Amino acid sequence: MLQKNTVIIIVGPTAVGKTALAIQVAQHFHTKIISADSRQCFKELTIGVAKPSVDELQQVEHFFINSHAIHQNINAATFENYALEKVNDIFKHQPIAVMVGGTGLYIKAFCEGLDLIPDIPKNIRDVLITQYNEKGLEWLQQQVKGKDAAFWKIAEQQNPQRLMRALEVITFTGKSITTFRKGTQLQRPFNIVKIGLELEREELYDSINKRVDVMMQNGLLDEVKQLLPYEQLNALQSVGYKELFDYLHNKYSLQEAINEIKKNTRHYAKRQLTWFKKDDTIQWFQPQQTKEILQFINSSFL
C-alpha cells in the first residue's frame, strides 16, 4: 500500500522510446501523464518536436502538450508551477502520476525547486537571439567565456540554450548566473521514482537518424516554412527548426540541413545522457524491459 502519493518520472535521451513506455505505465496505473519537454508544450510545433501522436494522446490524457503558444516565455519556473498544480489535481483521484521527458532542468525544477533568477526583459533576450542567429555558436561561447568565466568553467559548452541563459542573466544583472544558485533542495510532499531509458550508442543514433527521416516525410519542411515569420522567437531556437530556417535562407542545401539536424540531435541526446547520468537516483533500463520496469516501480512502493 502506498504511504504517500507518488510521481513516476521517465527520463532519457530523445528517440529512446520514453513516450511509449510512459503510456504503458500510465495505463497500468490508470493515471495521467505530464510532459517534461520544453518544446512539446507549444501548440504551433508538432513534427519537429516529436509530439505524441493523436492516437497516443487519446490513449492517456497528457498535460503540458499543446498548452502554450510560441509567443509565451516558458521556462523551468513556469514548468515547475504548472506541473505541481497538475500533479495535485491528479492526486485528488489517483495516488500515482506519470511524468515523462528529456528536459533535465525542468525535471530538476519539479523535483527540487529552483533558485530565484530575475526575469529578463524581452528586448535583451531578443537582441541576444538575433546576434546568435547571425554569428553562431562560437560567438556565443566566446561571449559567455569572456563575460561569465565562473559559469563557463561548469557549463555545457555545446548547449546554446544554457549559454544563452547565462549570457542574458549577466547582461541584465551584471552578475554571474552562478551567484543565483543557492544549492538548496526543496522536499516535495510526495514520493518520486525515477526511471531512465538508454540504448547502445549506435542503436540510439540509428533511431535518431530514422526519426529525422520520418519527420521530413511527414512534412517537417512545410511546418518550418509556416513558422518562418517567427524564427527569432526563443521557442524556435531548437534543433530541427534552426537548420531548416538556414536552408530556407540558402545557407545549406536541403540534404545538408537534414544531415545537420541528425548531427545536432545526436549531440543533444549525448548532452541529455550526460545530465541524467549525474543523477544517482535514476534506475536505468532498456526500453523493452517493460516487465522489469513495472516490477521495479511496484517494489518502490513497498
Residue pairs with C-beta under 8 A, 6 or more apart in sequence:
1 301
2 95
2 96
2 191
2 301
3 191
4 189
4 190
4 191
5 87
5 91
5 95
5 96
5 97
5 189
5 190
5 191
6 95
6 96
6 97
6 190
6 191
6 192
6 193
6 300
6 301
7 87
7 96
7 97
7 98
7 99
7 190
7 191
7 192
7 193
8 25
8 29
8 96
8 97
8 98
8 99
8 193
8 195
8 297
9 36
9 98
9 99
9 100
9 107
9 110
9 111
9 192
9 193
9 194
9 195
10 18
10 21
10 22
10 25
10 98
10 99
10 100
10 101
10 195
10 196
10 197
11 18
11 36
11 100
11 101
11 102
11 104
11 107
11 194
11 195
11 196
11 197
11 276
11 282
12 18
12 102
12 196
12 197
12 198
12 272
12 273
12 276
13 102
13 197
13 198
13 204
13 268
13 269
13 270
13 272
13 273
14 50
14 102
14 208
14 265
14 268
14 269
14 272
15 50
15 204
15 207
15 208
15 211
15 265
15 269
16 197
16 198
16 199
16 204
16 207
16 269
16 287
17 197
17 287
18 100
18 101
18 102
18 197
19 50
19 52
19 56
19 100
20 287
21 100
21 195
21 197
21 287
21 290
21 293
22 33
22 60
22 98
22 100
23 33
23 52
23 56
23 59
23 60
24 290
25 98
25 293
25 294
25 297
26 32
26 33
26 60
26 98
27 59
27 60
28 294
29 94
29 96
29 98
30 94
31 90
31 94
31 96
31 97
31 98
32 60
32 61
32 62
32 63
32 86
32 90
32 94
32 97
32 98
33 60
33 61
33 62
33 63
33 97
33 98
33 99
33 100
34 62
34 63
34 64
34 83
34 86
34 87
34 97
34 98
34 99
34 100
35 41
35 62
35 63
35 64
35 65
35 99
35 100
35 101
36 64
36 79
36 83
36 99
36 100
36 101
36 102
36 103
36 106
36 107
36 110
37 49
37 64
37 101
37 102
37 103
37 106
38 74
38 79
38 103
38 106
39 45
39 49
39 235
39 238
40 49
40 50
40 51
40 52
40 64
40 65
40 66
40 101
41 64
41 65
41 66
41 67
41 68
41 74
42 49
42 66
42 68
42 69
42 70
42 74
42 235
43 66
43 67
43 68
43 69
43 70
44 69
44 70
44 227
44 230
44 235
45 51
45 70
45 223
45 227
45 235
45 236
45 238
45 241
46 223
47 215
47 218
47 219
47 220
47 223
48 215
48 220
48 223
48 224
48 238
48 240
48 241
49 238
49 240
50 211
50 215
51 65
51 66
52 62
52 65
57 65
63 82
63 83
63 86
64 79
64 82
64 83
64 86
67 82
68 74
70 227
70 230
70 233
70 235
70 236
71 230
71 233
73 122
73 125
73 234
74 235
76 105
76 106
76 108
76 109
76 114
77 109
77 114
79 103
79 106
79 109
79 110
80 106
80 109
80 110
80 113
80 114
83 99
83 106
83 110
84 110
86 97
87 97
87 99
87 190
90 97
91 97
91 190
99 107
99 110
101 107
102 272
104 272
104 275
104 276
111 188
111 192
112 185
112 186
113 184
113 185
113 186
115 180
115 181
115 182
115 184
116 180
117 169
117 177
117 180
118 169
118 172
118 173
120 168
120 169
120 172
121 172
124 168
124 171
124 172
125 164
125 168
125 234
126 232
128 164
128 167
128 168
128 171
129 164
129 232
129 234
129 237
130 232
131 139
132 139
132 140
132 160
132 164
132 237
133 231
133 232
133 237
133 242
137 158
137 160
140 160
140 163
140 164
140 167
141 157
141 163
143 163
143 167
144 151
144 152
144 155
144 163
144 166
144 167
145 152
147 167
147 170
147 171
148 166
148 167
148 169
148 170
148 176
148 177
148 178
150 176
150 178
151 166
151 170
151 176
151 177
151 178
154 178
155 162
155 163
155 166
156 162
156 163
156 271
156 274
156 275
157 163
158 267
158 271
159 271
160 237
161 237
164 237
165 177
166 176
166 177
169 175
169 176
169 177
169 180
170 176
170 177
191 300
192 281
193 297
193 300
194 279
194 281
194 282
194 283
195 282
195 283
195 285
195 293
195 296
195 297
196 276
196 282
196 283
196 284
196 285
197 284
197 285
197 286
197 287
198 204
198 273
198 284
198 285
198 286
199 207
199 286
199 287
204 269
205 266
205 269
208 262
208 265
208 266
208 269
209 262
211 265
212 240
212 258
212 261
212 262
212 265
213 258
215 240
216 258
220 240
220 244
221 244
221 247
221 254
224 240
224 241
224 244
224 245
224 248
225 248
227 236
227 241
228 245
228 248
230 236
231 241
231 245
236 242
236 245
239 261
239 264
239 265
239 268
240 261
240 265
243 252
243 257
243 258
243 260
243 261
243 264
244 257
244 261
246 252
246 257
246 260
247 253
247 254
247 256
247 257
252 260
276 282
283 296
285 292
285 293
285 296
